[in-house]
Amino acid sequence: VITGVLIPYLRSKITANKLEEIQYWVNVAVTAAEQIFNEPKMGDLKKKYVLDFLSKLGVNLTEEELNVLIEAAVKELNLLQEYTATIT
């Protein structure tokens, strides 16, 4: 759904380069939030951190668009962590 619907929609609103840049910073912010707030039940603090970080960068997307990008980044990070755990 994310890559099939949201990404094409976002690309129609912003340039491909800008979307790639936003995705990069979302991934960076999500990874940082996971490191900073590493205790259970800190999801709200993580999300606030990411949203504040993106706001400071001047990312101008709707809350729904940001939520989808954040969730996709979290999913990607979780998959990477799972994969890393299986090969070590």
C-alpha positions, -999 to +999 in steps of 0.1 A: +000+000+000+028+024+009+048+020-022+018+014-045-004+043-034+013+068-011+046+071-028+031+079-063+007+103-046+035+121-028+055+122-060+027+140-077+029+166-049+067+170-046+097+162-068+113+128-067+145+143-053+126+160-025+107+128-016+140+109-015+155+135+008+124+134+031+126+096+032+162+098+041+156+122+070+126+102+082+149+071+083+176+090+101+151+104+127+135+071+133+168+054+138+179+081+162+146+079+181+151+042+185+185+047+200+175+076+223+143+062+236+152+025+240+129+016+268+095-001+264+064+020+261+082+051+246+065+051+212+049+085+218+082+101+227+098+085+197+072+098+173+073+133+189+110+133+184+107+124+148+080+149+141+099+177+158+130+168+139+112+168+106+095+201+115+128+217+122+140+206+087+110+223+072+093+192+060+058+203+048+037+171+045+004+164+062+003+145+095-011+114+077+016+115+051+043+118+077+027+090+098+029+067+068+065+075+061+074+070+097+056+037+099+074+025+068+107+036+082+100+017+115+090-014+096+122-012+075+143-008+107+125-037+124+131-060+094+168-050+093+171-057+130+154-091+126+177-100+097+208-089+116+197-110+146+194-141+124+228-138+109+247-132+141 
